[in-house]
Amino acid sequence: MPLARRPRRSIDIWPGFVDALATVLMVMLFVLMVFVLAQFFLGHALSGSEQTNQRLSQELSALAEQLNLTKQANSDLLDDLSAAKTENETQKATLDQQIAAMRDDLSRIAQALSASEQKVTDQKLQIDDLGSKLNKALSSQVEELKRYRSEFFGRLRQVLGNRPGIRIEGDRFVFQSELLFATGSAELGPDGQAQVRQLAVTLQELNKEIPKNLKWVLRVDSHTDKRPISGKYRSNWELSTARAITVVRTLIAYGIPADHLAAAGFGEFQPLDDGDSETAWAKNRRIELRLDQL
């Protein structure tokens, strides 16, 4: 028996086609999505570039404006520098003239100073010469006065005699106060009056011999001891001053010019002996006569 033919099966490609079509569609959709995204990002990038370009344009405009301002400032600065240079040149010329004038003034001052220094030098030499002459003259007068003082003391010693209580100490003729005054008194007793009169006579004789250009003065210095006193005078200072004045007034009464006399009281403050004995006190009570040059 003949074999029965199997019926031929037909191939169904539709599902595969659908799958392929679906795959192609998905690919196309993916590509389209990629394209759309690319367009989106590209548009966004282009938009950002435009903004950047706009910002850059604005900054370039600002820089250009600033550059113009800088150029204007540089131009103004150059103008100022030019004006300052001109002014400096003018000032420099003026300053040079002033410096030249000052140099002339300094030169004249230096010449005047040199002349003044020479004049001062000459005057100093003259002063030194005059000082030397004056010193010689004074030295001569001092020596001359010493000679007259020695002569005065010698004559006074001859007139008064070699009496106790009268002595010569250096350049002073010294009387013990008791020879002229009573204790605590500034009045001359009879013996004191006689001795001061002899002193006046000796001074008058000596004054005739002393040259007129030799200015002299007889100092009468009165001293006491340190014991306190009572009575008319409140202190030894007042007593000593009163005694010196009494001697001076008496000399004036006997004809001695007042301009040749001076009186000073020292109280107990210039003692010759610091002891506390009768001998020390008696030595400190004294009237000193000193012939000095004015």
Secondary structure, 3 states (H helix, E strand, C coil): CCCCCCCCCCCCCHHHHHHHHHHHHHHHHHHHHHHHHHHHHHHHHHHHHHHHHHHHHHHHHHHHHHHHHHHHHHHHHHHHHHHHHHHHHHHHHHHHHHHHHHHHHHHHHHHHHHHHHHHHHHHHHHHHHHHHHHHHHHHHHHHHHHHHHHHHHHHHHHHHCCCCCEEEECCEEEEEHHHCECCCCCCECHHHHHHHHHHHHHHHHHHHHCCCCCCEEEEEEEECCCCCCCCCCCCHHHHHHHHHHHHHHHHHHCCCCHHHEEEEECCCCCCCCCCCCHHHHHHHCEEEEEEEEC
